[in-house]
Amino acid sequence: LFAVLVTLYEEPEKPDSALDFLKHHLGVSAPENPEIEALRLEVAETKEKYEAVLEENIKLKAKVKVY
């Protein structure tokens, strides 16, 4: 921790968030990237669509069994 704080102190261009700097250098988490957030949103939407298709599939299979 001390070494990371020294690195922050010696940084010529100070970061916007010291906490994010510490997290990044300690390996706690990567800085958030707008592209990553967009991909997370896309994954969530795809999961919702998948669930809807599964439900529709079950309903159609039930209809086929009736005939």
C-alpha positions as CSV (number, residue, x, y, z in Angstrom):
1,L,0.0,0.0,0.0
2,F,2.8,2.4,0.9
3,A,4.5,1.8,-2.5
4,V,1.3,2.6,-4.3
5,L,0.8,5.8,-2.3
6,V,4.4,6.8,-3.2
7,T,3.6,6.0,-6.9
8,L,0.5,8.2,-6.7
9,Y,2.5,11.0,-5.1
10,E,5.2,10.8,-7.7
11,E,2.7,10.7,-10.6
12,P,3.3,13.8,-12.8
13,E,-0.3,13.9,-14.0
14,K,-2.6,13.3,-11.0
15,P,-5.6,11.1,-11.7
16,D,-9.1,12.3,-11.3
17,S,-9.8,9.7,-8.6
18,A,-7.1,8.7,-6.2
19,L,-9.3,5.8,-5.1
20,D,-9.6,4.4,-8.6
21,F,-5.8,4.8,-9.0
22,L,-5.3,2.8,-5.8
23,K,-7.8,0.1,-6.8
24,H,-6.1,-0.2,-10.2
25,H,-2.6,-0.5,-8.8
26,L,-3.7,-2.9,-6.1
27,G,-5.5,-5.1,-8.6
28,V,-8.9,-4.7,-6.9
29,S,-10.7,-3.7,-10.0
30,A,-10.0,-2.4,-13.5
31,P,-11.2,1.1,-14.2
32,E,-14.6,1.2,-15.7
33,N,-14.7,1.6,-19.4
34,P,-17.9,2.9,-21.3
35,E,-17.4,0.0,-23.8
36,I,-17.4,-2.5,-20.9
37,E,-20.7,-1.1,-19.6
38,A,-22.2,-1.2,-23.1
39,L,-21.2,-4.8,-23.4
40,R,-22.8,-5.6,-20.0
41,L,-26.0,-3.9,-21.1
42,E,-26.0,-5.9,-24.3
43,V,-25.5,-9.2,-22.4
44,A,-28.4,-8.4,-20.1
45,E,-30.6,-7.6,-23.1
46,T,-29.6,-10.8,-24.8
47,K,-30.4,-12.8,-21.7
48,E,-33.9,-11.3,-21.6
49,K,-34.5,-12.1,-25.2
50,Y,-33.2,-15.6,-24.7
51,E,-35.6,-16.1,-21.8
52,A,-38.5,-14.8,-23.9
53,V,-37.6,-17.2,-26.8
54,L,-37.4,-20.1,-24.3
55,E,-40.9,-19.3,-23.0
56,E,-42.3,-19.0,-26.6
57,N,-40.6,-22.3,-27.4
58,I,-42.3,-24.0,-24.5
59,K,-45.7,-22.6,-25.5
60,L,-45.3,-23.7,-29.1
61,K,-44.2,-27.2,-28.1
62,A,-47.4,-27.4,-26.0
63,K,-49.5,-26.4,-29.0
64,V,-47.8,-29.0,-31.2
65,K,-48.6,-31.7,-28.6
66,V,-52.3,-30.7,-28.6
67,Y,-52.5,-31.3,-32.4
